[in-house]
Amino acid sequence: MLVGVTGTPGTGKTSVCKLIQEYKVIYLNSIVKNQKLISGRDKKRDTTIVDLEGLKKMISKFLKNSQDSVTIMESHYSHLLNPDMAIVLRTNPKELAQRLKKKGYSREKIMENVEAELVDVILVEALESCKEVFEIDTTAKPPEEVKNDILNIIRGEKHKFEFLPGKINWLEEVDIEAVIKGELI
């Protein structure tokens, strides 16, 4: 089974996946960088454009040679690589802005990511491209607890979770005017 752990930058994907020892974890951003799977640069958004088709081929070859029953892909675009399941990590936009600020993101990149989280961009993409989608709110959960939630979902203990896509709604909790004015930063 191929699992995509995805979410807006700053939601905790890498921190949580580093704790997972039970399954093989593929860090897609490292592969893209090391294998030069970049098809261009978005100068306006100050980001690289990933060669998703090249990455899909590389993942497919890896999976053919793998004996692992479960492989986890970690990245904010892992849900675009045809996983059997996507687990979308979510974080309240107020907290997300603070996390990204600590990471040194520019004001523009913080706002882009806060807005993406606010309107469920990655969740919607995952729902359009994956068979099963779960959400985990990481706002106040320690990484170890999020890791355990991920493992329980993978192991089929889905009935224990209320991770119904769309259940998390930041619009009810965030002052939209503050977002528009950039006051979350």
MDAnalysis code that builds the backbone (N, CA, C; Angstrom):
import MDAnalysis as mda
import numpy as np

u = mda.Universe.empty(555, n_residues=185, atom_resindex=np.repeat(np.arange(185), 3), trajectory=True)
u.add_TopologyAttr("name", ["N", "CA", "C"] * 185)
u.add_TopologyAttr("resid", np.arange(1, 186))
u.add_TopologyAttr("resname", ["MET", "LEU", "VAL", "GLY", "VAL", "THR", "GLY", "THR", "PRO", "GLY", "THR", "GLY", "LYS", "THR", "SER", "VAL", "CYS", "LYS", "LEU", "ILE", "GLN", "GLU", "TYR", "LYS", "VAL", "ILE", "TYR", "LEU", "ASN", "SER", "ILE", "VAL", "LYS", "ASN", "GLN", "LYS", "LEU", "ILE", "SER", "GLY", "ARG", "ASP", "LYS", "LYS", "ARG", "ASP", "THR", "THR", "ILE", "VAL", "ASP", "LEU", "GLU", "GLY", "LEU", "LYS", "LYS", "MET", "ILE", "SER", "LYS", "PHE", "LEU", "LYS", "ASN", "SER", "GLN", "ASP", "SER", "VAL", "THR", "ILE", "MET", "GLU", "SER", "HIS", "TYR", "SER", "HIS", "LEU", "LEU", "ASN", "PRO", "ASP", "MET", "ALA", "ILE", "VAL", "LEU", "ARG", "THR", "ASN", "PRO", "LYS", "GLU", "LEU", "ALA", "GLN", "ARG", "LEU", "LYS", "LYS", "LYS", "GLY", "TYR", "SER", "ARG", "GLU", "LYS", "ILE", "MET", "GLU", "ASN", "VAL", "GLU", "ALA", "GLU", "LEU", "VAL", "ASP", "VAL", "ILE", "LEU", "VAL", "GLU", "ALA", "LEU", "GLU", "SER", "CYS", "LYS", "GLU", "VAL", "PHE", "GLU", "ILE", "ASP", "THR", "THR", "ALA", "LYS", "PRO", "PRO", "GLU", "GLU", "VAL", "LYS", "ASN", "ASP", "ILE", "LEU", "ASN", "ILE", "ILE", "ARG", "GLY", "GLU", "LYS", "HIS", "LYS", "PHE", "GLU", "PHE", "LEU", "PRO", "GLY", "LYS", "ILE", "ASN", "TRP", "LEU", "GLU", "GLU", "VAL", "ASP", "ILE", "GLU", "ALA", "VAL", "ILE", "LYS", "GLY", "GLU", "LEU", "ILE"])
u.atoms.positions = np.array([
    [0.846, -1.173, 0.000],
    [0.000, 0.000, 0.000],
    [0.889, 1.233, 0.000],
    [0.528, 2.198, -0.811],
    [1.255, 3.459, -0.915],
    [0.435, 4.545, -0.229],
    [1.039, 5.195, 0.767],
    [0.362, 6.207, 1.569],
    [1.054, 7.545, 1.374],
    [0.277, 8.570, 1.066],
    [0.812, 9.923, 0.974],
    [0.499, 10.682, 2.245],
    [1.539, 11.113, 2.962],
    [1.346, 12.027, 4.089],
    [1.608, 13.411, 3.515],
    [0.552, 14.205, 3.485],
    [0.588, 15.473, 2.784],
    [0.016, 16.577, 3.654],
    [0.069, 17.786, 3.170],
    [-0.466, 18.932, 3.891],
    [0.321, 20.179, 3.525],
    [-0.237, 21.294, 3.857],
    [0.405, 22.584, 3.618],
    [1.767, 22.602, 4.327],
    [2.780, 23.256, 3.742],
    [4.051, 23.381, 4.458],
    [3.834, 23.944, 5.869],
    [4.492, 23.306, 6.844],
    [4.393, 23.749, 8.225],
    [3.408, 22.971, 9.072],
    [2.711, 22.000, 8.483],
    [1.724, 21.239, 9.250],
    [2.332, 20.075, 10.027],
    [3.605, 19.783, 9.803],
    [4.293, 18.765, 10.594],
    [4.635, 17.475, 9.881],
    [4.528, 17.440, 8.573],
    [4.757, 16.202, 7.811],
    [6.131, 15.601, 8.079],
    [7.161, 16.382, 7.915],
    [8.525, 15.869, 8.063],
    [8.802, 15.474, 9.506],
    [8.425, 16.319, 10.451],
    [8.661, 16.026, 11.870],
    [8.008, 14.709, 12.268],
    [6.782, 14.497, 11.832],
    [6.056, 13.279, 12.187],
    [6.651, 12.072, 11.468],
    [6.916, 12.208, 10.186],
    [7.431, 11.062, 9.421],
    [8.804, 10.623, 9.900],
    [9.604, 11.529, 10.446],
    [10.906, 11.149, 10.999],
    [10.758, 10.225, 12.204],
    [9.596, 10.251, 12.833],
    [9.343, 9.387, 13.986],
    [8.886, 7.987, 13.573],
    [8.460, 7.829, 12.337],
    [7.923, 6.550, 11.882],
    [9.057, 5.590, 11.538],
    [9.135, 4.522, 12.293],
    [10.147, 3.485, 12.083],
    [9.523, 2.194, 11.554],
    [8.210, 2.107, 11.623],
    [7.497, 0.880, 11.299],
    [7.396, 0.614, 9.795],
    [7.494, 1.663, 8.985],
    [7.352, 1.532, 7.539],
    [8.420, 2.360, 6.835],
    [8.648, 2.013, 5.586],
    [9.572, 2.781, 4.747],
    [8.950, 4.145, 4.460],
    [9.719, 5.213, 4.665],
    [9.264, 6.572, 4.365],
    [10.152, 7.147, 3.274],
    [9.520, 7.636, 2.225],
    [10.232, 8.290, 1.126],
    [10.015, 9.792, 1.258],
    [11.104, 10.527, 1.385],
    [11.036, 11.983, 1.490],
    [11.169, 12.556, 0.079],
    [10.029, 12.885, -0.499],
    [9.988, 13.262, -1.910],
    [10.821, 14.501, -2.232],
    [10.841, 15.473, -1.342],
    [11.612, 16.687, -1.631],
    [13.095, 16.370, -1.796],
    [13.611, 15.430, -1.013],
    [15.018, 15.023, -1.144],
    [15.264, 14.336, -2.482],
    [14.342, 13.465, -2.884],
    [14.484, 12.779, -4.177],
    [14.460, 13.779, -5.318],
    [13.519, 14.712, -5.262],
    [13.415, 15.725, -6.314],
    [14.712, 16.512, -6.424],
    [15.249, 16.900, -5.288],
    [16.497, 17.673, -5.281],
    [17.678, 16.836, -5.776],
    [17.835, 15.625, -5.224],
    [18.978, 14.775, -5.571],
    [18.938, 14.278, -7.014],
    [17.758, 13.979, -7.518],
    [17.614, 13.452, -8.879],
    [17.333, 14.553, -9.910],
    [17.294, 15.789, -9.430],
    [17.044, 16.946, -10.309],
    [15.742, 16.785, -11.101],
    [14.684, 16.414, -10.378],
    [13.375, 16.226, -10.989],
    [12.581, 17.541, -10.923],
    [13.179, 18.553, -11.515],
    [12.599, 19.892, -11.532],
    [12.364, 20.282, -12.984],
    [11.121, 20.664, -13.272],
    [10.794, 21.002, -14.662],
    [10.783, 22.503, -14.925],
    [11.029, 23.298, -13.897],
    [11.066, 24.739, -14.096],
    [11.034, 25.487, -12.779],
    [10.850, 26.783, -12.909],
    [10.816, 27.663, -11.728],
    [9.643, 28.623, -11.861],
    [8.865, 28.743, -10.811],
    [7.777, 29.716, -10.745],
    [8.347, 30.942, -10.038],
    [8.779, 31.910, -10.822],
    [9.431, 33.087, -10.249],
    [8.466, 33.925, -9.421],
    [7.231, 34.011, -9.871],
    [6.239, 34.811, -9.146],
    [6.016, 34.264, -7.735],
    [5.933, 32.940, -7.608],
    [5.686, 32.309, -6.310],
    [6.978, 31.893, -5.615],
    [8.131, 32.142, -6.252],
    [9.438, 31.818, -5.687],
    [9.529, 30.350, -5.266],
    [9.250, 29.481, -6.239],
    [9.287, 28.051, -5.951],
    [9.680, 27.264, -7.197],
    [10.158, 26.053, -6.987],
    [10.482, 25.182, -8.116],
    [9.236, 24.422, -8.548],
    [9.229, 24.003, -9.789],
    [8.140, 23.198, -10.328],
    [8.661, 21.770, -10.436],
    [8.011, 20.867, -9.724],
    [8.441, 19.475, -9.668],
    [7.986, 18.739, -10.922],
    [8.879, 17.908, -11.444],
    [8.548, 17.035, -12.570],
    [7.788, 15.840, -12.003],
    [6.466, 15.995, -11.878],
    [5.648, 14.950, -11.255],
    [5.660, 13.653, -12.056],
    [5.682, 13.752, -13.383],
    [5.698, 12.528, -14.203],
    [6.995, 11.757, -13.996],
    [8.111, 12.470, -13.974],
    [9.401, 11.816, -13.706],
    [9.441, 11.200, -12.320],
    [8.865, 11.905, -11.349],
    [8.827, 11.403, -9.984],
    [7.917, 10.171, -9.888],
    [6.787, 10.185, -10.577],
    [5.894, 9.020, -10.588],
    [6.619, 7.791, -11.128],
    [7.386, 7.976, -12.210],
    [8.134, 6.857, -12.789],
    [9.159, 6.315, -11.804],
    [9.836, 7.225, -11.104],
    [10.854, 6.809, -10.146],
    [10.209, 6.050, -8.980],
    [9.092, 6.538, -8.488],
    [8.383, 5.871, -7.384],
    [7.887, 4.502, -7.842],
    [7.373, 4.430, -9.050],
    [6.869, 3.164, -9.592],
    [7.986, 2.122, -9.653],
    [9.166, 2.522, -10.118],
    [10.307, 1.598, -10.167],
    [10.701, 1.148, -8.768],
    [10.708, 2.091, -7.849],
    [11.053, 1.759, -6.464],
    [10.082, 0.721, -5.907],
    [8.792, 0.954, -6.121],
    [7.776, 0.049, -5.570],
    [7.863, -1.345, -6.177],
    [8.218, -1.440, -7.466],
    [8.359, -2.751, -8.109],
    [9.472, -3.564, -7.461],
    [10.512, -2.871, -6.989],
    [11.663, -3.548, -6.402],
    [11.566, -3.670, -4.879],
    [10.512, -3.142, -4.306],
    [10.379, -3.118, -2.848],
    [9.615, -4.333, -2.342],
    [10.034, -4.816, -1.200],
    [9.341, -5.915, -0.529],
    [8.427, -5.398, 0.581],
    [8.418, -4.075, 0.770],
    [7.619, -3.482, 1.842],
    [6.133, -3.539, 1.511],
    [5.323, -3.900, 2.495],
    [3.868, -3.943, 2.276],
    [3.264, -2.548, 2.322],
    [3.919, -1.641, 3.039],
    [3.465, -0.251, 3.135],
    [4.646, 0.666, 2.892],
    [4.442, 1.647, 2.051],
    [5.438, 2.695, 1.827],
    [4.746, 4.032, 1.996],
    [5.378, 4.921, 2.740],
    [4.836, 6.259, 2.981],
    [5.638, 7.262, 2.168],
    [4.930, 8.139, 1.466],
    [5.571, 9.255, 0.762],
    [5.256, 10.522, 1.552],
    [6.274, 11.316, 1.824],
    [6.096, 12.544, 2.591],
    [6.385, 13.748, 1.705],
    [5.400, 14.604, 1.544],
    [5.571, 15.883, 0.858],
    [4.224, 16.548, 0.679],
    [4.254, 17.835, 0.453],
    [3.010, 18.565, 0.222],
    [2.406, 18.259, -1.151],
    [3.067, 17.431, -1.935],
    [2.500, 17.005, -3.217],
    [2.410, 15.479, -3.325],
    [2.593, 14.764, -2.228],
    [2.541, 13.295, -2.277],
    [1.176, 12.781, -2.718],
    [0.139, 13.523, -2.442],
    [-1.216, 13.114, -2.836],
    [-1.416, 13.150, -4.346],
    [-0.514, 13.792, -5.067],
    [-0.601, 13.888, -6.529],
    [0.097, 12.732, -7.237],
    [0.654, 11.796, -6.480],
    [1.440, 10.697, -7.044],
    [0.721, 9.347, -6.976],
    [-0.588, 9.376, -6.988],
    [-1.419, 8.170, -7.031],
    [-1.277, 7.244, -5.826],
    [-1.255, 7.780, -4.611],
    [-1.218, 6.872, -3.462],
    [-2.560, 6.174, -3.287],
    [-2.531, 5.047, -2.597],
    [-3.773, 4.351, -2.272],
    [-4.569, 5.129, -1.228],
    [-3.847, 5.878, -0.411],
    [-4.464, 6.625, 0.675],
    [-3.675, 7.910, 0.895],
    [-4.392, 8.993, 1.194],
    [-3.740, 10.249, 1.562],
    [-4.149, 10.605, 2.982],
    [-3.165, 10.987, 3.767],
    [-3.419, 11.489, 5.115],
    [-2.963, 12.944, 5.102],
    [-3.942, 13.834, 5.211],
    [-3.691, 15.272, 5.105],
    [-3.541, 15.852, 6.501],
    [-2.353, 16.369, 6.786],
    [-2.123, 17.027, 8.065],
    [-2.594, 18.471, 7.949],
    [-3.343, 18.911, 8.942],
    [-3.949, 20.245, 8.937],
    [-3.508, 21.007, 10.182],
    [-3.371, 22.314, 10.055],
    [-3.000, 23.160, 11.189],
    [-3.763, 24.462, 11.107],
    [-4.270, 24.913, 12.243],
    [-4.974, 26.186, 12.298],
    [-4.090, 27.264, 11.663],
    [-4.632, 28.064, 10.753],
    [-3.835, 29.072, 10.060],
    [-3.074, 30.028, 10.976],
    [-3.610, 30.347, 12.141],
    [-2.887, 31.218, 13.085],
    [-1.597, 30.545, 13.533],
    [-1.700, 29.278, 13.912],
    [-0.520, 28.510, 14.326],
    [0.423, 28.284, 13.147],
    [-0.158, 27.995, 11.988],
    [0.651, 27.762, 10.791],
    [1.505, 28.990, 10.468],
    [0.917, 30.171, 10.552],
    [1.670, 31.410, 10.281],
    [2.862, 31.527, 11.219],
    [2.671, 31.190, 12.488],
    [3.765, 31.278, 13.457],
    [4.857, 30.243, 13.169],
    [4.454, 29.039, 12.805],
    [5.441, 28.000, 12.473],
    [6.275, 28.403, 11.264],
    [5.618, 28.926, 10.234],
    [6.341, 29.309, 9.017],
    [7.237, 30.514, 9.263],
    [6.804, 31.416, 10.120],
    [7.633, 32.576, 10.481],
    [8.917, 32.097, 11.163],
    [8.774, 31.122, 12.093],
    [9.945, 30.560, 12.779],
    [10.902, 29.882, 11.800],
    [10.347, 29.319, 10.712],
    [11.177, 28.655, 9.699],
    [11.856, 29.656, 8.762],
    [11.507, 30.935, 8.895],
    [12.138, 31.958, 8.070],
    [11.466, 32.221, 6.731],
    [10.230, 31.779, 6.573],
    [9.499, 32.038, 5.327],
    [9.257, 33.535, 5.175],
    [9.240, 33.993, 3.941],
    [8.930, 35.395, 3.667],
    [7.463, 35.659, 3.979],
    [7.117, 36.892, 4.168],
    [5.725, 37.277, 4.446],
    [4.802, 36.771, 3.334],
    [5.249, 36.894, 2.089],
    [4.432, 36.467, 0.944],
    [4.202, 34.957, 0.967],
    [5.252, 34.180, 1.250],
    [5.107, 32.720, 1.291],
    [4.241, 32.290, 2.482],
    [4.366, 32.988, 3.588],
    [3.509, 32.675, 4.737],
    [2.054, 32.891, 4.355],
    [1.760, 34.024, 3.759],
    [0.376, 34.330, 3.399],
    [-0.159, 33.349, 2.360],
    [0.667, 32.985, 1.389],
    [0.237, 32.008, 0.378],
    [-0.153, 30.683, 1.030],
    [0.670, 30.228, 1.966],
    [0.405, 28.952, 2.625],
    [-0.752, 29.036, 3.618],
    [-0.879, 30.140, 4.323],
    [-2.005, 30.329, 5.235],
    [-3.318, 30.323, 4.449],
    [-3.332, 31.019, 3.336],
    [-4.544, 31.047, 2.512],
    [-4.861, 29.657, 1.951],
    [-3.837, 28.917, 1.539],
    [-4.042, 27.564, 1.016],
    [-4.640, 26.662, 2.091],
    [-4.140, 26.773, 3.316],
    [-4.669, 25.976, 4.423],
    [-6.095, 26.400, 4.752],
    [-6.344, 27.671, 4.731],
    [-7.659, 28.207, 5.082],
    [-8.762, 27.696, 4.160],
    [-8.444, 27.561, 2.867],
    [-9.465, 27.142, 1.897],
    [-9.288, 25.694, 1.437],
    [-8.520, 24.905, 2.174],
    [-8.435, 23.454, 1.958],
    [-7.836, 23.041, 0.614],
    [-6.872, 23.767, 0.092],
    [-6.326, 23.463, -1.229],
    [-5.838, 22.023, -1.323],
    [-4.995, 21.600, -0.400],
    [-4.428, 20.250, -0.486],
    [-5.497, 19.193, -0.221],
    [-6.392, 19.447, 0.698],
    [-7.476, 18.497, 0.959],
    [-8.306, 18.277, -0.301],
    [-8.672, 19.346, -0.982],
    [-9.478, 19.226, -2.202],
    [-8.712, 18.447, -3.265],
    [-7.432, 18.754, -3.447],
    [-6.626, 18.014, -4.419],
    [-6.566, 16.531, -4.061],
    [-6.389, 16.239, -2.773],
    [-6.317, 14.836, -2.339],
    [-7.639, 14.123, -2.599],
    [-8.742, 14.778, -2.327],
    [-10.054, 14.170, -2.571],
    [-10.273, 13.898, -4.058],
    [-9.698, 14.728, -4.906],
    [-9.839, 14.548, -6.354],
    [-8.938, 13.441, -6.900],
    [-7.862, 13.108, -6.184],
    [-6.896, 12.177, -6.758],
    [-6.660, 10.888, -5.957],
    [-7.274, 10.744, -4.793],
    [-7.010, 9.571, -3.953],
    [-8.298, 8.839, -3.598],
    [-8.156, 7.521, -3.428],
    [-9.300, 6.687, -3.083],
    [-9.777, 6.934, -1.657],
    [-8.843, 7.025, -0.737],
    [-9.163, 7.255, 0.673],
    [-8.404, 8.476, 1.162],
    [-9.103, 9.336, 1.890],
    [-8.479, 10.554, 2.410],
    [-8.886, 10.736, 3.873],
    [-7.891, 11.001, 4.708],
    [-8.117, 11.274, 6.127],
    [-7.456, 12.602, 6.463],
    [-8.028, 13.290, 7.435],
    [-7.458, 14.544, 7.932],
    [-7.060, 14.359, 9.394],
    [-5.937, 14.962, 9.765],
    [-5.520, 15.002, 11.163],
    [-5.175, 16.446, 11.491],
    [-5.817, 16.985, 12.516],
    [-5.518, 18.339, 12.988],
    [-4.284, 18.251, 13.882],
    [-3.193, 18.849, 13.437],
    [-1.928, 18.794, 14.177],
    [-1.700, 20.031, 15.043],
    [-2.663, 20.928, 15.064],
    [-2.473, 22.217, 15.745],
    [-1.952, 22.060, 17.164],
    [-2.595, 21.249, 17.968],
    [-2.220, 21.124, 19.381],
    [-1.737, 19.726, 19.741],
    [-1.517, 18.875, 18.729],
    [-1.082, 17.509, 19.011],
    [0.429, 17.402, 18.929],
    [1.035, 16.708, 19.885],
    [2.472, 16.458, 19.765],
    [2.741, 15.496, 18.604],
    [3.907, 15.611, 17.960],
    [4.228, 14.751, 16.815],
    [4.061, 13.262, 17.077],
    [4.399, 12.797, 18.263],
    [4.267, 11.370, 18.591],
    [2.803, 10.923, 18.497],
    [1.883, 11.761, 18.931],
    [0.456, 11.431, 18.861],
    [-0.028, 11.404, 17.406],
    [0.452, 12.350, 16.608],
    [0.090, 12.372, 15.186],
    [0.639, 11.125, 14.503],
    [1.870, 10.760, 14.836],
    [2.469, 9.524, 14.297],
    [1.587, 8.331, 14.615],
    [1.153, 8.212, 15.852],
    [0.307, 7.088, 16.251],
    [-1.025, 7.094, 15.499],
    [-1.591, 8.268, 15.276],
    [-2.827, 8.362, 14.488],
    [-2.591, 7.836, 13.071],
    [-1.485, 8.254, 12.466],
    [-1.151, 7.804, 11.108],
    [-1.003, 6.281, 11.074],
    [-0.269, 5.735, 12.025],
    [-0.063, 4.283, 12.065],
    [-1.386, 3.543, 12.255],
    [-2.245, 4.046, 13.107],
    [-3.548, 3.408, 13.321],
    [-4.397, 3.430, 12.056],
    [-4.364, 4.521, 11.328],
    [-5.116, 4.594, 10.067],
    [-4.566, 3.578, 9.073],
    [-3.250, 3.532, 8.929],
    [-2.611, 2.600, 7.995],
    [-2.937, 1.150, 8.364],
    [-2.958, 0.863, 9.630],
    [-3.209, -0.504, 10.106],
    [-4.681, -0.903, 10.022],
    [-5.508, 0.004, 9.541],
    [-6.911, -0.339, 9.336],
    [-7.827, -0.019, 10.491],
    [-7.328, 0.666, 11.487],
    [-8.155, 1.024, 12.632],
    [-8.883, 2.345, 12.355],
    [-9.384, 2.470, 11.160],
    [-10.003, 3.707, 10.700],
    [-11.287, 4.015, 11.451],
    [-11.987, 2.985, 11.906],
    [-13.246, 3.184, 12.611],
    [-13.069, 3.976, 13.906],
    [-11.837, 4.033, 14.423],
    [-11.566, 4.768, 15.656],
    [-11.450, 6.270, 15.408],
    [-11.424, 6.656, 14.151],
    [-11.157, 8.042, 13.813],
    [-12.368, 8.717, 13.201],
    [-12.486, 9.969, 13.491],
    [-13.551, 10.764, 12.894],
    [-12.951, 11.673, 11.825],
    [-12.002, 11.183, 11.105],
    [-11.318, 11.981, 10.098],
    [-12.125, 11.964, 8.800],
    [-13.258, 12.624, 8.845],
    [-14.073, 12.736, 7.644],
    [-13.598, 13.964, 6.887],
    [-13.173, 13.797, 5.661],
    [-12.669, 14.949, 4.917],
    [-13.669, 16.086, 4.911],
    [-13.164, 17.256, 5.254],
    [-13.997, 18.441, 5.290],
    [-14.504, 18.772, 6.677],
    [-14.226, 17.900, 7.640],
    [-14.677, 18.150, 9.001],
    [-13.940, 19.349, 9.607],
    [-12.687, 19.504, 9.255],
    [-11.905, 20.631, 9.764],
    [-12.249, 21.859, 8.925],
    [-12.712, 22.900, 9.599],
    [-13.129, 24.114, 8.899],
    [-12.542, 25.325, 9.612],
    [-11.455, 25.840, 9.040],
    [-10.780, 26.973, 9.670],
    [-11.571, 28.271, 9.504],
    [-12.449, 28.340, 8.546],
    [-13.207, 29.570, 8.314],
    [-14.038, 29.951, 9.536],
    [-14.423, 28.958, 10.325],
    [-15.198, 29.226, 11.531],
    [-14.327, 29.752, 12.675],
    [-13.023, 29.523, 12.588],
    [-12.142, 29.853, 13.704],
    [-11.217, 31.043, 13.460],
    [-11.079, 31.456, 12.226],
    [-10.089, 32.476, 11.894],
    [-10.781, 33.746, 11.435],
    [-10.265, 34.871, 11.898],
    [-10.764, 36.178, 11.470],
    [-10.263, 36.430, 10.048],
    [-11.170, 36.332, 9.091],
    [-10.809, 36.478, 7.678],
    [-10.190, 37.851, 7.404],
    [-10.694, 38.883, 8.051],
    [-10.138, 40.236, 7.866],
    [-8.666, 40.271, 8.284],
    [-8.339, 39.551, 9.348],
    [-6.943, 39.496, 9.811],
    [-6.070, 38.803, 8.779],
    [-6.614, 37.772, 8.135],
    [-5.872, 37.066, 7.084],
    [-5.644, 38.001, 5.915],
    [-6.698, 38.668, 5.468],
    [-6.605, 39.581, 4.324],
    [-5.591, 40.691, 4.587],
    [-5.585, 41.202, 5.790],
    [-4.655, 42.286, 6.149],
    [-3.249, 41.775, 6.466],
    [-3.088, 40.463, 6.521],
    [-1.784, 39.892, 6.826],
    [-1.421, 40.008, 8.295],
    [-2.423, 40.110, 9.152],
    [-2.180, 40.308, 10.583],
    [-1.860, 39.032, 11.339],
    [-1.924, 37.889, 10.684],
    [-1.587, 36.645, 11.377],
    [-0.088, 36.483, 11.555],
    [0.667, 37.274, 10.832],
    [2.121, 37.119, 10.825],
    [2.759, 38.027, 11.857],
])
